[in-house]
């Protein structure tokens, strides 16, 4: 595969004498496919960080959380994840519609492992896989371009306290976030937003 290094990367590699090390890592560890080990690691995660940029190259980075397995590897080249209800700004997924280049960072904070996946994302609002995720607005597919591990030494160790109660599940009603019921937000909500009439749904602050 073609190296992802450019003049900026090379200038710093040469400044700190790491070009040979960078080329070794690139040649040995960077792949354009998702291995079975990669798949197991990805599908065991309950969160990841997503980097995107708009058509002018202005970046943003967002946290995506769900139940373990919410990111699903379809084949050695493709993975998929759902987009759930959020703040309605669609910064990351809006970027995908105008610039498909994305970076994904998966971290196991308990054991201190991480991996990166870079590729091209796409959104089809009629994707048949949307039905596999309760309450998903749509799903995002990513075709891998580069998959590789990262040095784990600076990963701080954390233990899971609890998973978010707002992640949609088949066996219960998803709570309504309290902020959507506040004066500054309520009158701007879409007509179909459950926060307008929570019914039996809990209203939770976080």
Secondary structure, 3 states (H helix, E strand, C coil): CCCCCCHHHHHHHHHCCCHHHHHHHHHHHCECCCCHHHHHHHHCCCEEEEEEECCCCCEEEEEEECCCCCCEEEECCEEEEEECCCCCCCHHHHHHHHCCEEEEEEEECCCCEEEEEEEEEEECCCCHHHHHCCCCCEEEEEEEEEEEECCCCCCCCCCCCCCCCCCCECCECCCEEHHHHCHHHHCCCCCCCHHHHCCCCCEECC
